Amino acid sequence: MAEDKLFSGESKNIEYKVTVPEKSEKYMKTVVAFANGRGGKIVFGIDDKTLDIVGMDVDNIYKTMDAITNAISDACEPAIRPDVALQTVKDKTVIVVEILPGAQRPYYIKSQGMVDGTYVRVSGTTRHVEGYMLKELILEGQNRYFDSEICQNMPVSDSEIEELCKSMKETALKNTWQDSEKAKIKDVTKNTLISWGVLKDAEGKVYPTNAYALLTGKMPQMPVIQCGVFKGTNRAHFVDRREFEGSIQEQMEAAYQYVLEKINMGMTIMGMYRQDVYELPTDSIRELIANAVAHRSYLEPGNIQVALFDDRLEVTSPGMLLNNVTILKMLEGYSKPRNPAIARAFAYMKIIEKWGTGIPRLFEACEEYGLPKPELVDFDGDFRVNMYRKVKGEFGVNGVTTQTTQTHQSTQSKKSTLSDDDKKILELVHNYPSMSQREYANELGWNLDRVKYYLRKMKTQELIKRVGNSHSGYWEVLAEVNQLQN
Protein backbone atom coordinates (compact mmCIF):
# COMPACT_ATOMS: atom_id res chain seq x y z
CA MET A 1 0.00 0.00 0.00
CA ALA A 2 1.25 3.49 -0.85
CA GLU A 3 2.62 5.53 2.06
CA ASP A 4 0.08 8.34 1.62
CA LYS A 5 -2.74 5.84 2.24
CA LEU A 6 -1.00 3.69 4.84
CA PHE A 7 -0.16 6.65 7.09
CA SER A 8 -3.10 8.97 6.42
CA GLY A 9 -5.06 8.01 9.54
CA GLU A 10 -7.15 5.14 10.85
CA SER A 11 -10.08 4.06 8.71
CA LYS A 12 -12.30 1.08 8.02
CA ASN A 13 -9.32 -0.97 6.93
CA ILE A 14 -6.33 0.53 8.77
CA GLU A 15 -5.53 0.56 12.49
CA TYR A 16 -2.38 1.73 14.29
CA LYS A 17 -0.62 0.41 17.41
CA VAL A 18 2.34 2.16 18.95
CA THR A 19 3.74 -1.22 20.00
CA VAL A 20 2.70 -4.85 20.21
CA PRO A 21 0.54 -5.22 23.36
CA GLU A 22 1.56 -7.88 25.88
CA LYS A 23 -1.99 -9.23 25.74
CA SER A 24 -2.69 -10.14 22.14
CA GLU A 25 -6.44 -9.86 22.72
CA LYS A 26 -6.08 -6.08 22.48
CA TYR A 27 -5.45 -6.32 18.76
CA MET A 28 -6.96 -9.74 18.06
CA LYS A 29 -10.45 -8.18 18.04
CA THR A 30 -9.39 -6.09 15.05
CA VAL A 31 -7.83 -9.14 13.37
CA VAL A 32 -11.10 -11.09 13.39
CA ALA A 33 -13.07 -7.93 12.48
CA PHE A 34 -10.94 -7.50 9.34
CA ALA A 35 -11.34 -11.20 8.46
CA ASN A 36 -15.12 -10.90 8.91
CA GLY A 37 -15.20 -7.83 6.69
CA ARG A 38 -13.23 -6.54 3.73
CA GLY A 39 -9.81 -7.13 5.18
CA GLY A 40 -7.40 -4.53 6.50
CA LYS A 41 -3.97 -3.71 7.91
CA ILE A 42 -2.69 -3.27 11.46
CA VAL A 43 0.47 -1.13 11.56
CA PHE A 44 2.68 -1.55 14.65
CA GLY A 45 5.04 1.34 15.39
CA ILE A 46 2.71 4.31 14.87
CA ASP A 47 1.03 6.35 17.60
CA ASP A 48 -2.70 6.13 16.85
CA LYS A 49 -3.38 9.49 18.53
CA THR A 50 -0.67 11.69 17.01
CA LEU A 51 0.15 9.57 13.92
CA ASP A 52 3.83 9.96 14.85
CA ILE A 53 5.98 7.19 13.37
CA VAL A 54 7.69 5.73 16.43
CA GLY A 55 9.08 2.61 14.80
CA MET A 56 9.83 -0.81 16.23
CA ASP A 57 12.93 -2.22 17.94
CA VAL A 58 14.94 -3.39 14.93
CA ASP A 59 17.16 -5.71 16.99
CA ASN A 60 14.21 -7.97 17.84
CA ILE A 61 11.92 -7.15 14.95
CA TYR A 62 11.91 -10.60 13.30
CA LYS A 63 11.23 -12.27 16.63
CA THR A 64 8.33 -9.83 17.08
CA MET A 65 6.96 -10.66 13.63
CA ASP A 66 7.03 -14.39 14.39
CA ALA A 67 5.26 -13.77 17.69
CA ILE A 68 2.48 -11.82 15.95
CA THR A 69 2.04 -14.55 13.33
CA ASN A 70 1.88 -17.31 15.95
CA ALA A 71 -0.48 -15.34 18.21
CA ILE A 72 -2.97 -14.78 15.38
CA SER A 73 -2.80 -18.41 14.23
CA ASP A 74 -3.31 -19.72 17.77
CA ALA A 75 -6.00 -17.26 18.93
CA CYS A 76 -8.45 -17.26 16.04
CA GLU A 77 -11.03 -19.76 14.85
CA PRO A 78 -11.11 -20.64 11.98
CA ALA A 79 -7.37 -20.16 11.59
CA ILE A 80 -6.25 -16.85 10.09
CA ARG A 81 -2.95 -16.65 8.19
CA PRO A 82 -1.71 -13.05 8.23
CA ASP A 83 0.77 -11.48 5.83
CA VAL A 84 3.39 -9.82 8.07
CA ALA A 85 5.91 -7.47 6.46
CA LEU A 86 8.29 -4.62 7.26
CA GLN A 87 8.16 -1.09 5.90
CA THR A 88 10.67 1.69 6.46
CA VAL A 89 9.43 5.27 6.61
CA LYS A 90 11.55 8.28 7.56
CA ASP A 91 14.34 5.99 8.82
CA LYS A 92 11.87 4.20 11.12
CA THR A 93 10.77 0.58 10.61
CA VAL A 94 7.18 -0.46 11.21
CA ILE A 95 5.45 -3.85 11.04
CA VAL A 96 2.48 -4.09 8.69
CA VAL A 97 0.10 -6.99 9.35
CA GLU A 98 -2.35 -7.56 6.51
CA ILE A 99 -5.52 -9.58 7.13
CA LEU A 100 -7.38 -10.70 4.01
CA PRO A 101 -11.17 -11.11 3.88
CA GLY A 102 -11.97 -14.64 5.04
CA ALA A 103 -14.19 -17.17 3.31
CA GLN A 104 -15.04 -19.23 6.42
CA ARG A 105 -16.96 -16.63 8.37
CA PRO A 106 -17.61 -15.99 11.18
CA TYR A 107 -14.08 -15.62 12.56
CA TYR A 108 -13.81 -15.22 16.32
CA ILE A 109 -11.39 -15.24 19.25
CA LYS A 110 -11.20 -18.89 20.24
CA SER A 111 -10.97 -18.30 23.99
CA GLN A 112 -14.15 -16.16 23.98
CA GLY A 113 -16.28 -18.46 21.83
CA MET A 114 -18.29 -17.56 18.71
CA VAL A 115 -21.02 -15.49 20.40
CA ASP A 116 -18.74 -13.36 22.58
CA GLY A 117 -15.63 -13.44 20.42
CA THR A 118 -16.91 -12.31 17.01
CA TYR A 119 -16.14 -8.72 16.00
CA VAL A 120 -16.82 -6.56 12.95
CA ARG A 121 -15.53 -3.27 11.59
CA VAL A 122 -18.04 -0.40 11.53
CA SER A 123 -17.12 3.19 10.59
CA GLY A 124 -13.43 2.72 11.35
CA THR A 125 -13.94 1.10 14.76
CA THR A 126 -13.98 -2.51 15.94
CA ARG A 127 -17.27 -3.56 17.53
CA HIS A 128 -18.70 -6.70 19.04
CA VAL A 129 -21.04 -8.27 16.52
CA GLU A 130 -24.79 -7.90 17.04
CA GLY A 131 -26.96 -11.00 16.98
CA TYR A 132 -28.46 -10.44 13.54
CA MET A 133 -25.03 -9.74 12.03
CA LEU A 134 -23.66 -12.96 13.49
CA LYS A 135 -26.49 -14.90 11.86
CA GLU A 136 -25.72 -13.23 8.55
CA LEU A 137 -22.02 -14.07 8.85
CA ILE A 138 -22.87 -17.71 9.58
CA LEU A 139 -25.12 -17.90 6.50
CA GLU A 140 -22.51 -16.16 4.36
CA GLY A 141 -19.79 -18.55 5.51
CA GLN A 142 -22.00 -21.46 4.45
CA ASN A 143 -22.93 -19.81 1.13
CA ARG A 144 -26.58 -19.59 2.19
CA TYR A 145 -29.06 -16.70 2.10
CA PHE A 146 -31.67 -15.67 4.64
CA ASP A 147 -34.41 -15.17 2.06
CA SER A 148 -33.93 -18.74 0.78
CA GLU A 149 -34.13 -20.32 4.25
CA ILE A 150 -37.36 -22.11 5.26
CA CYS A 151 -39.74 -19.82 7.17
CA GLN A 152 -40.35 -21.84 10.30
CA ASN A 153 -43.87 -22.77 11.42
CA MET A 154 -45.52 -21.36 8.30
CA PRO A 155 -47.84 -23.72 6.43
CA VAL A 156 -48.50 -23.25 2.72
CA SER A 157 -51.18 -24.75 0.50
CA ASP A 158 -51.24 -25.37 -3.24
CA SER A 159 -53.99 -22.78 -3.62
CA GLU A 160 -51.85 -20.15 -1.86
CA ILE A 161 -48.91 -20.98 -4.12
CA GLU A 162 -51.14 -20.68 -7.20
CA GLU A 163 -52.42 -17.33 -5.95
CA LEU A 164 -48.87 -15.97 -5.60
CA CYS A 165 -47.94 -17.28 -9.08
CA LYS A 166 -50.98 -15.59 -10.60
CA SER A 167 -50.32 -12.31 -8.77
CA MET A 168 -46.68 -12.23 -9.89
CA LYS A 169 -47.60 -12.70 -13.54
CA GLU A 170 -50.23 -9.96 -13.29
CA THR A 171 -47.58 -7.62 -11.87
CA ALA A 172 -45.15 -8.54 -14.64
CA LEU A 173 -47.78 -7.82 -17.30
CA LYS A 174 -48.72 -4.51 -15.66
CA ASN A 175 -45.07 -3.43 -15.64
CA THR A 176 -44.53 -4.34 -19.32
CA TRP A 177 -45.83 -1.71 -21.72
CA GLN A 178 -45.15 -3.35 -25.09
CA ASP A 179 -47.56 -6.09 -26.23
CA SER A 180 -44.84 -8.06 -28.00
CA GLU A 181 -42.92 -8.21 -24.71
CA LYS A 182 -46.03 -9.13 -22.73
CA ALA A 183 -46.48 -12.17 -24.96
CA LYS A 184 -43.08 -13.45 -23.86
CA ILE A 185 -43.89 -13.45 -20.15
CA LYS A 186 -44.18 -17.05 -19.04
CA ASP A 187 -46.40 -18.43 -16.31
CA VAL A 188 -44.90 -18.82 -12.85
CA THR A 189 -45.26 -22.33 -11.42
CA LYS A 190 -44.46 -24.05 -8.17
CA ASN A 191 -41.26 -25.39 -9.74
CA THR A 192 -40.32 -21.87 -10.85
CA LEU A 193 -40.62 -20.64 -7.26
CA ILE A 194 -38.54 -23.60 -6.05
CA SER A 195 -35.80 -22.80 -8.60
CA TRP A 196 -35.75 -19.17 -7.45
CA GLY A 197 -35.63 -20.06 -3.74
CA VAL A 198 -39.09 -18.69 -2.96
CA LEU A 199 -40.13 -22.24 -2.06
CA LYS A 200 -37.94 -25.12 -0.88
CA ASP A 201 -38.34 -28.80 -1.66
CA ALA A 202 -37.05 -30.88 1.27
CA GLU A 203 -37.61 -34.64 1.53
CA GLY A 204 -40.43 -34.54 -0.99
CA LYS A 205 -42.35 -31.76 0.78
CA VAL A 206 -42.59 -28.11 -0.27
CA TYR A 207 -41.95 -25.43 2.35
CA PRO A 208 -42.26 -21.64 2.12
CA THR A 209 -39.05 -19.68 2.52
CA ASN A 210 -38.56 -16.24 4.02
CA ALA A 211 -38.79 -14.83 0.49
CA TYR A 212 -42.28 -16.34 0.14
CA ALA A 213 -43.31 -14.83 3.47
CA LEU A 214 -42.05 -11.39 2.43
CA LEU A 215 -43.60 -11.53 -1.05
CA THR A 216 -46.99 -12.46 0.44
CA GLY A 217 -46.80 -10.11 3.44
CA LYS A 218 -47.09 -13.04 5.88
CA MET A 219 -43.66 -12.75 7.51
CA PRO A 220 -43.80 -12.88 11.33
CA GLN A 221 -42.93 -9.34 12.48
CA MET A 222 -43.24 -8.12 8.91
CA PRO A 223 -40.98 -5.11 8.26
CA VAL A 224 -42.52 -1.90 6.93
CA ILE A 225 -41.33 1.04 4.85
CA GLN A 226 -41.32 4.32 6.77
CA CYS A 227 -41.76 7.53 4.78
CA GLY A 228 -41.52 11.09 5.97
CA VAL A 229 -41.25 14.69 4.85
CA PHE A 230 -39.05 17.01 6.88
CA LYS A 231 -38.77 20.78 7.03
CA GLY A 232 -35.25 21.92 6.28
CA THR A 233 -32.27 19.64 5.77
CA ASN A 234 -32.30 17.55 8.95
CA ARG A 235 -34.74 15.40 10.93
CA ALA A 236 -35.59 17.98 13.57
CA HIS A 237 -39.09 18.84 12.26
CA PHE A 238 -41.58 16.41 10.71
CA VAL A 239 -44.05 17.76 8.17
CA ASP A 240 -45.67 14.42 7.42
CA ARG A 241 -45.00 10.75 8.11
CA ARG A 242 -46.43 7.42 6.98
CA GLU A 243 -45.79 3.68 7.39
CA PHE A 244 -46.73 1.25 4.65
CA GLU A 245 -47.61 -2.37 5.33
CA GLY A 246 -48.44 -5.39 3.16
CA SER A 247 -46.19 -7.43 0.90
CA ILE A 248 -42.80 -5.96 0.08
CA GLN A 249 -43.90 -5.15 -3.47
CA GLU A 250 -47.06 -3.40 -2.17
CA GLN A 251 -45.00 -1.39 0.30
CA MET A 252 -42.55 -0.43 -2.44
CA GLU A 253 -45.30 0.81 -4.76
CA ALA A 254 -47.01 2.75 -1.94
CA ALA A 255 -43.73 4.44 -0.94
CA TYR A 256 -43.03 5.35 -4.56
CA GLN A 257 -46.47 6.96 -4.98
CA TYR A 258 -45.99 8.80 -1.67
CA VAL A 259 -42.77 10.42 -2.94
CA LEU A 260 -44.43 11.43 -6.22
CA GLU A 261 -47.20 13.16 -4.25
CA LYS A 262 -44.67 15.13 -2.19
CA ILE A 263 -42.10 16.29 -4.75
CA ASN A 264 -42.59 19.22 -7.11
CA MET A 265 -43.96 18.96 -10.61
CA GLY A 266 -43.28 21.44 -13.35
CA MET A 267 -44.68 21.87 -16.82
CA THR A 268 -42.80 22.20 -20.08
CA ILE A 269 -44.40 23.24 -23.36
CA MET A 270 -42.56 22.05 -26.45
CA GLY A 271 -44.12 23.68 -29.49
CA MET A 272 -47.74 22.47 -29.35
CA TYR A 273 -47.12 19.83 -26.68
CA ARG A 274 -47.51 20.11 -22.91
CA GLN A 275 -45.32 17.88 -20.77
CA ASP A 276 -45.59 17.40 -16.99
CA VAL A 277 -42.12 16.98 -15.50
CA TYR A 278 -41.27 15.92 -11.95
CA GLU A 279 -38.28 17.58 -10.35
CA LEU A 280 -36.59 14.19 -9.86
CA PRO A 281 -36.34 11.31 -12.38
CA THR A 282 -39.26 9.06 -11.46
CA ASP A 283 -37.71 5.84 -12.78
CA SER A 284 -34.75 6.42 -10.48
CA ILE A 285 -36.99 7.03 -7.47
CA ARG A 286 -38.80 3.77 -8.11
CA GLU A 287 -35.58 1.83 -8.61
CA LEU A 288 -33.96 3.29 -5.49
CA ILE A 289 -36.85 2.07 -3.34
CA ALA A 290 -37.00 -1.30 -5.14
CA ASN A 291 -33.27 -1.84 -4.65
CA ALA A 292 -33.57 -1.01 -0.97
CA VAL A 293 -36.30 -3.65 -0.64
CA ALA A 294 -34.38 -6.27 -2.63
CA HIS A 295 -30.97 -5.72 -1.02
CA ARG A 296 -31.69 -4.83 2.61
CA SER A 297 -30.79 -7.17 5.50
CA TYR A 298 -33.98 -8.82 6.69
CA LEU A 299 -32.14 -10.17 9.73
CA GLU A 300 -31.71 -6.61 11.00
CA PRO A 301 -34.81 -5.45 12.88
CA GLY A 302 -34.85 -1.93 11.37
CA ASN A 303 -37.03 -0.63 8.54
CA ILE A 304 -36.34 1.00 5.20
CA GLN A 305 -36.71 4.77 5.54
CA VAL A 306 -37.61 7.11 2.69
CA ALA A 307 -37.12 10.71 3.79
CA LEU A 308 -37.73 13.88 1.77
CA PHE A 309 -35.86 17.04 2.81
CA ASP A 310 -35.73 20.49 1.27
CA ASP A 311 -32.53 19.58 -0.55
CA ARG A 312 -32.67 15.82 -1.10
CA LEU A 313 -34.48 12.50 -1.19
CA GLU A 314 -32.86 10.05 1.21
CA VAL A 315 -33.40 6.26 1.02
CA THR A 316 -31.85 4.27 3.87
CA SER A 317 -31.64 0.49 3.78
CA PRO A 318 -30.82 -1.62 6.89
CA GLY A 319 -27.61 -3.60 6.58
CA MET A 320 -24.05 -2.73 5.62
CA LEU A 321 -22.79 -3.51 2.15
CA LEU A 322 -21.92 -7.16 1.71
CA ASN A 323 -18.29 -8.17 1.78
CA ASN A 324 -16.52 -7.69 -1.56
CA VAL A 325 -19.10 -5.01 -2.44
CA THR A 326 -17.79 -1.45 -2.40
CA ILE A 327 -19.25 1.86 -3.49
CA LEU A 328 -16.63 2.08 -6.25
CA LYS A 329 -17.69 -1.33 -7.59
CA MET A 330 -21.35 -0.30 -7.46
CA LEU A 331 -20.60 2.79 -9.53
CA GLU A 332 -19.08 0.47 -12.13
CA GLY A 333 -22.20 -1.72 -12.20
CA TYR A 334 -21.17 -4.54 -9.82
CA SER A 335 -23.88 -6.17 -7.73
CA LYS A 336 -24.03 -9.06 -5.29
CA PRO A 337 -27.63 -9.69 -4.19
CA ARG A 338 -28.14 -10.16 -0.49
CA ASN A 339 -31.55 -11.71 -1.21
CA PRO A 340 -31.25 -13.57 -4.54
CA ALA A 341 -34.70 -15.20 -4.30
CA ILE A 342 -36.38 -11.81 -3.92
CA ALA A 343 -34.14 -10.34 -6.64
CA ARG A 344 -35.18 -13.07 -9.08
CA ALA A 345 -38.86 -12.55 -8.28
CA PHE A 346 -38.51 -8.76 -8.67
CA ALA A 347 -36.66 -9.17 -11.98
CA TYR A 348 -39.47 -11.38 -13.31
CA MET A 349 -42.10 -8.85 -12.20
CA LYS A 350 -40.13 -6.05 -13.96
CA ILE A 351 -39.68 -4.27 -10.64
CA ILE A 352 -35.92 -4.23 -11.03
CA GLU A 353 -33.87 -4.71 -14.17
CA LYS A 354 -30.54 -6.48 -14.50
CA TRP A 355 -28.53 -6.67 -11.31
CA GLY A 356 -25.98 -3.91 -10.95
CA THR A 357 -27.43 -1.50 -13.52
CA GLY A 358 -29.45 0.65 -11.11
CA ILE A 359 -26.68 2.83 -9.67
CA PRO A 360 -25.04 3.74 -13.02
CA ARG A 361 -28.49 4.57 -14.43
CA LEU A 362 -29.23 6.74 -11.38
CA PHE A 363 -26.12 8.85 -12.02
CA GLU A 364 -26.95 9.14 -15.73
CA ALA A 365 -30.54 10.19 -15.01
CA CYS A 366 -29.50 12.86 -12.49
CA GLU A 367 -26.97 14.24 -14.95
CA GLU A 368 -29.66 14.44 -17.65
CA TYR A 369 -31.96 16.29 -15.21
CA GLY A 370 -29.20 18.75 -14.36
CA LEU A 371 -29.13 17.56 -10.74
CA PRO A 372 -26.08 17.24 -8.48
CA LYS A 373 -24.45 13.82 -8.36
CA PRO A 374 -26.19 11.39 -5.98
CA GLU A 375 -24.34 10.34 -2.83
CA LEU A 376 -23.81 6.74 -1.68
CA VAL A 377 -23.08 6.31 2.03
CA ASP A 378 -22.11 3.10 3.87
CA PHE A 379 -22.36 3.91 7.57
CA ASP A 380 -23.14 2.47 11.01
CA GLY A 381 -24.65 -0.76 9.73
CA ASP A 382 -26.88 0.88 7.10
CA PHE A 383 -26.60 1.90 3.46
CA ARG A 384 -28.01 5.20 2.21
CA VAL A 385 -28.50 6.89 -1.16
CA ASN A 386 -29.08 10.64 -1.36
CA MET A 387 -30.65 12.07 -4.53
CA TYR A 388 -30.33 15.84 -4.45
CA ARG A 389 -33.16 18.13 -5.52
CA LYS A 390 -32.96 21.29 -7.60
CA VAL A 391 -32.09 24.45 -5.72
CA LYS A 392 -34.97 26.42 -4.27
CA GLY A 393 -36.83 28.54 -6.78
CA GLU A 394 -36.06 26.51 -9.90
CA PHE A 395 -39.59 25.14 -9.94
CA GLY A 396 -41.24 28.49 -9.41
CA VAL A 397 -44.15 29.28 -7.10
CA ASN A 398 -45.63 26.20 -5.40
CA GLY A 399 -43.30 23.98 -7.38
CA VAL A 400 -44.81 24.78 -10.78
CA THR A 401 -42.99 26.36 -13.65
CA THR A 402 -43.85 26.86 -17.28
CA GLN A 403 -41.30 26.81 -20.06
CA THR A 404 -42.67 27.73 -23.48
CA THR A 405 -40.06 26.64 -25.98
CA GLN A 406 -40.37 26.24 -29.73
CA THR A 407 -39.06 23.00 -31.14
CA HIS A 408 -36.23 24.62 -33.08
CA GLN A 409 -35.08 26.47 -29.94
CA SER A 410 -35.10 23.26 -27.93
CA THR A 411 -33.20 21.60 -30.75
CA GLN A 412 -30.40 24.14 -30.51
CA SER A 413 -30.04 23.74 -26.73
CA LYS A 414 -29.96 19.95 -26.88
CA LYS A 415 -27.79 19.62 -29.97
CA SER A 416 -24.51 19.90 -28.12
CA THR A 417 -25.49 17.29 -25.50
CA LEU A 418 -26.35 14.46 -27.89
CA SER A 419 -23.88 11.58 -28.03
CA ASP A 420 -23.24 9.44 -31.10
CA ASP A 421 -25.47 6.72 -29.64
CA ASP A 422 -28.24 9.30 -29.07
CA LYS A 423 -28.07 10.27 -32.72
CA LYS A 424 -28.09 6.65 -33.92
CA ILE A 425 -31.30 5.72 -32.12
CA LEU A 426 -32.96 9.04 -32.93
CA GLU A 427 -32.27 8.63 -36.64
CA LEU A 428 -33.56 5.04 -36.59
CA VAL A 429 -36.78 6.11 -34.82
CA HIS A 430 -37.20 8.90 -37.37
CA ASN A 431 -36.81 6.52 -40.31
CA TYR A 432 -38.76 3.57 -38.83
CA PRO A 433 -41.24 4.98 -36.28
CA SER A 434 -43.35 1.79 -36.08
CA MET A 435 -40.54 -0.65 -35.32
CA SER A 436 -40.60 -2.59 -32.03
CA GLN A 437 -37.90 -2.11 -29.41
CA ARG A 438 -36.51 -5.56 -30.23
CA GLU A 439 -36.32 -4.66 -33.93
CA TYR A 440 -34.42 -1.48 -33.03
CA ALA A 441 -32.04 -3.62 -30.96
CA ASN A 442 -31.45 -6.03 -33.84
CA GLU A 443 -30.91 -3.18 -36.30
CA LEU A 444 -28.33 -1.47 -34.07
CA GLY A 445 -26.73 -4.64 -32.72
CA TRP A 446 -27.59 -3.55 -29.16
CA ASN A 447 -29.22 -5.49 -26.36
CA LEU A 448 -32.86 -4.73 -25.54
CA ASP A 449 -32.14 -3.01 -22.21
CA ARG A 450 -29.84 -0.54 -23.96
CA VAL A 451 -32.57 0.37 -26.46
CA LYS A 452 -35.11 0.83 -23.65
CA TYR A 453 -32.71 3.13 -21.82
CA TYR A 454 -32.16 5.40 -24.85
CA LEU A 455 -35.88 5.56 -25.70
CA ARG A 456 -36.64 6.61 -22.13
CA LYS A 457 -33.85 9.16 -22.36
CA MET A 458 -35.24 10.58 -25.63
CA LYS A 459 -38.70 10.83 -24.05
CA THR A 460 -37.29 12.61 -21.00
CA GLN A 461 -35.53 15.11 -23.24
CA GLU A 462 -38.81 15.53 -25.16
CA LEU A 463 -37.15 14.63 -28.44
CA ILE A 464 -39.67 11.86 -29.13
CA LYS A 465 -43.13 10.90 -27.92
CA ARG A 466 -45.29 7.78 -28.23
CA VAL A 467 -48.47 8.07 -30.27
CA GLY A 468 -51.10 5.38 -29.73
CA ASN A 469 -50.67 2.22 -27.68
CA SER A 470 -47.61 0.02 -27.31
CA HIS A 471 -48.85 -2.55 -29.86
CA SER A 472 -50.20 -0.54 -32.76
CA GLY A 473 -48.75 2.90 -32.02
CA TYR A 474 -45.62 4.61 -33.32
CA TRP A 475 -42.94 7.06 -32.29
CA GLU A 476 -43.09 10.70 -33.28
CA VAL A 477 -39.86 12.70 -33.42
CA LEU A 478 -40.39 16.23 -32.07
CA ALA A 479 -37.24 17.66 -33.65
CA GLU A 480 -35.65 17.67 -37.06
CA VAL A 481 -33.01 14.94 -37.07
CA ASN A 482 -30.79 16.70 -39.60
CA GLN A 483 -30.64 19.74 -37.28
CA LEU A 484 -29.67 17.56 -34.33
CA GLN A 485 -26.88 15.94 -36.31
CA ASN A 486 -25.29 19.11 -37.56
Number of C-alpha atoms within 10 A of each C-alpha: 8 6 10 8 11 18 18 10 14 19 17 17 22 23 24 22 19 19 17 18 11 7 9 14 15 12 17 20 22 26 31 32 28 27 26 28 27 20 22 22 26 23 28 24 23 24 16 16 11 8 16 12 20 17 22 20 14 12 8 9 15 14 10 16 19 11 14 19 16 13 15 21 15 15 19 23 21 18 17 22 15 19 13 17 13 16 13 12 13 7 9 15 20 24 26 22 22 21 25 19 19 21 16 18 23 30 31 28 24 16 13 12 13 16 15 14 20 28 29 25 27 21 13 14 15 19 15 17 22 14 12 15 21 22 16 22 23 17 16 19 16 13 11 15 18 21 25 22 20 22 21 11 9 14 10 14 11 10 9 12 19 14 12 19 17 15 15 21 18 14 16 21 20 12 13 17 13 15 14 14 15 15 10 9 15 10 11 18 14 16 14 14 22 18 14 17 26 28 28 23 14 9 6 7 7 18 22 25 25 28 29 29 22 22 21 19 20 14 18 13 8 16 21 20 23 19 22 21 22 17 15 15 12 13 14 8 11 13 12 12 12 13 14 18 17 19 19 24 22 15 22 26 15 17 25 21 14 17 20 16 10 12 17 19 18 18 17 17 16 20 14 9 14 13 14 13 16 17 20 23 17 16 14 19 19 19 20 27 24 23 23 23 25 25 22 23 27 23 16 18 12 16 19 24 21 26 20 28 20 17 17 20 20 21 23 22 28 23 26 19 22 18 16 13 15 14 15 10 12 17 18 12 16 18 20 15 18 22 22 20 27 25 25 22 24 22 15 19 22 17 21 22 17 13 16 19 16 23 24 14 17 21 19 15 20 19 13 14 17 13 18 15 15 19 13 17 15 18 14 13 16 19 20 22 21 19 26 20 23 18 12 10 11 13 18 13 8 10 16 18 18 14 12 15 15 14 18 16 12 18 19 13 10 13 15 11 11 13 10 10 11 16 16 12 19 25 18 15 22 17 12 14 18 18 15 21 20 17 14 21 17 13 11 14 10 12 13 14 14 11 20 15 11 15 22 14 17 19 15 17 14 20 22 20 18 14 13 10 11 17 13 12 14 18 20 15 20 20 21 15 19 9 11 21 16 7
